[in-house]
Amino acid sequence: MKRMRIASLGGLAAAALTVGLPMLPAQAQPTVLPHGYGGPPQVARQQPQTAHAMSMSADPLSLQVAGQLAAARAATAKYATNLAKAKSAGYMIITKMMPNMGFHYLNPHISGFNIHKPQILVYEHTKTGWQLGALEWVFTKMPKSPPLPNATFGQFPAACHYADGTFIPDKNSSTCAKKAPSGAKFTFWHPDLITMHVWVWYPNPAGLFSGTNPLVAPFNKG
């Protein structure tokens, strides 16, 4: 399988799939990165997360956020419990279950920040099926201003990704193995990324923009 180096796509990074489609990068928060990633967790522009922040008071800023979250929910409602529909719309697996987060599915045809089109859908695998938990957007550098008021960010180091959701940290795309240890084929590589989770489909006591969610811990075994 021929591998291609990453190319720019708007404000995001894009990598080429062997079928020739542009691929946007994957994401994660440093607090849940697998062993070997190294480096302390970093959260940019951290704002205190309180119950009040989640309650949405009637001030203009809260009303603005509430409106954007409502738009995001409406746009992704068709995927809330239907992973098959998300896949048919172009979302593909980029990570297996990440502790206190979920399985990450990326749409390679989406770039930039659009509240109606998250680049990544984060799913929980429950006893009754698949449940959408968070929406996620990724950036190659810190946005000059938060796309959503009071948003906080995480980081995901450069990595090689494979067709079964396996990913391996690597600073250089040219050294990505053609196959993962599982035998899955290489799909794409991305550089260091800035990530923004938004938990619009699952309650999160850690905060709307937290990278992790203690309430999804029961699903950590996948």
CORCORKA-V31266 format. One record per pair of residues at least 24 apart in sequence whose C-alpha atoms are under 6 Angstrom apart, sorted by the first residue. I is the first residue (numbers start at 1). J is the second residue. Records with the same first field share a line. If there is no record, write none. Layout:
# CORCORKA-V31266
I: J ; J
This chain:
# CORCORKA-V31266
11: 112
12: 139 ; 140
15: 188
17: 187
23: 108
24: 108
25: 190
27: 156
28: 156
29: 154 ; 155 ; 156 ; 211
30: 155
43: 153 ; 154
44: 152 ; 153
45: 152
46: 152
49: 207
72: 115 ; 116
75: 116
80: 131 ; 132
81: 130 ; 131
93: 165
94: 165
95: 165 ; 166
96: 165
97: 222
99: 220
100: 212 ; 213 ; 214 ; 216 ; 217
101: 212
125: 222
132: 201
133: 201 ; 202
134: 198 ; 199 ; 200 ; 201
135: 197 ; 198
136: 196 ; 197
137: 196
138: 194 ; 195
139: 193 ; 194
140: 193 ; 194
152: 209
153: 195 ; 196
154: 194 ; 195
155: 193 ; 194 ; 195
156: 192 ; 193
157: 192
158: 190 ; 191 ; 192
159: 189 ; 190
160: 189
161: 187 ; 188 ; 189
162: 186 ; 187
